[in-house]
């Protein structure tokens, strides 16, 4: 019998992120507490740029954006936000989206699988994702639940379960 396998990836659905940003933009435009503050939410390349006239307003916009991402089913672990910084008369905050699993994170996940998963389960790093293989599908499912329960600072998706 052939081995069963699945892939571990960390990707953000671009369309869901786009929808979340559009919803946040609409809410910021409609809310009374953001009137006259120069508050805006927009895409700047691969990052999301938040602007307002005070640091507190930028943090309030960040809360709105985070709530929209949660409603769209995107984990906050996928967002990488810096600190607000002054730019002329306004404050700005950039939020990056994490895609792919960094090599140090992949090694950490591989070590968890090696130490705590059933012995028949083998993992292999392939670029920015991991392939996990075993003869038993039950062992693979227990590995998925093990990784879902572990405290990692990235959002994981499990795809191509065969």
N, C-alpha and C positions, 0 to 999 in steps of 0.2 A: 504494500500500500504506500502511496506517495505521501510525503510530508504535507501537513496543513500549515498555512502561514497567514500572517497579516502584516500590514505596514503601520508604523507609528509616524505620524506627521504632525506638524504644527503650522496650520495655514489659516488665514482669515479670508472668509468669503468676501471678495471685493464688492459685489453688488449689495450684500447686507450692510457692509461698512458705509457704502455710498448712501443707502437708504437711511441709516442711523444719522449720518451727518446732515442729510436734507431735513430730517425731522427735527434735529436740534436747531438747525438754522431757522426753521419756521417758528419754533417755540421761542427762541431768543428774539425774533422780530416781533412777536406778538406780546411778550410779557412786559408789563408796565414798569417793573423795576429795572429793565434794561433800556428804557427809552432815554435817549440823549446821552448815552454813555459810550457811543461808538462801538457797541458790542457786535461782534461778527464771528461766524464760524465758516471756514472755507478750506478747500483742498489746496495744498501747496506742494505739488509733485506727489510724492508717496506719503507725505505727512499731512496732518490736519493742523491748521493754524487758527488759534483763538486770539481775538483782539478785544480790548476794552480800555477805558481810560484809567482804571485803578486795578491794583493787584487783586483786591477782593472780588471785583467783578469778573476778572479772568478765572478765578477759582470757582465762582458761581457758574460760569459758562461750562467749565470742566465738569462740574456735577451734572449739568443738564446733558452734556455729551455722553458721560458715563452711563446715566440712566437710560438713554436711548440705545446704547450698545447692549446693555443688559436685556432690554425689551426685545431686541432683534436677535438675541441668542448668541451674542459674541462675548466671550469671557474677557474680564478686565485684565487678565494675565497677558492677553494679546496686545494690550496697549502699553506704550512706553512713553510716559510724559515726563518732561523736564521741569525746571522751575520757571516761574514767570520772570521775564526780563523786560526792562524798560527799553523802548525804541522810540525816541523822539518824545512826543506827548502821550503816547499810549503804551500799554503793557501788552506783551505777546507771550504766548505759550504754544510750543509745538508738541504734538502727540504723534509718535511714530507707531506703525503697526509691525509687530514681530511676525515674520514668516520664516519657516524653517527651524530646524533644531541645531543649535550651535554644537561644535564638536565636544566641548566640555560637558554640556548638558546630555549629549548622546552617550558619552562615557558613563555619566552618573546613572542614566536610565539602564544602560547595559549592565552596570554593576548591581543595581537593584534586582534585575532579572536573574543574574548569575547567582546572587546570594539568597534570594527569598522565593523565587519561582520554583516550580517543580523541576527536577533535574533533567527531564527530557527536553526542556525548552532551551533553544539556542537563539541568540540575537546577533545581528550583524549590522554594522553601520554602513549605510550607503548614501554618501553625500550628506544632505540635510534631512535624512529620514532613517528609520531603523526597520529592518525586516526581522520578524520573529517567527521561528519555525519550530514545529514539534510533530510527532506522530499522532498525538492525541489532541483532539479538538477541545476536550474538557480542560486540559492543561493550558491551552491557549486562552480559554475564557477565564480561567482563574488568574492568569497573568494579566489580562485586561483589567479585572477587578482589583488586583494588587496595585497596578499603576494608577488607576483612578483614585484609590485610597491613599496613595503616597503624596507627600507634600512637596510637589515640584512647583517652581515659579514660572512654568510655561504651560500653555493650554495644549493638550494633546488630543488628537483625533486618531481613531483606529479604522483603517480602510483596507480594502481588498482582502477580506477574510475569506479564505478558501480552504 
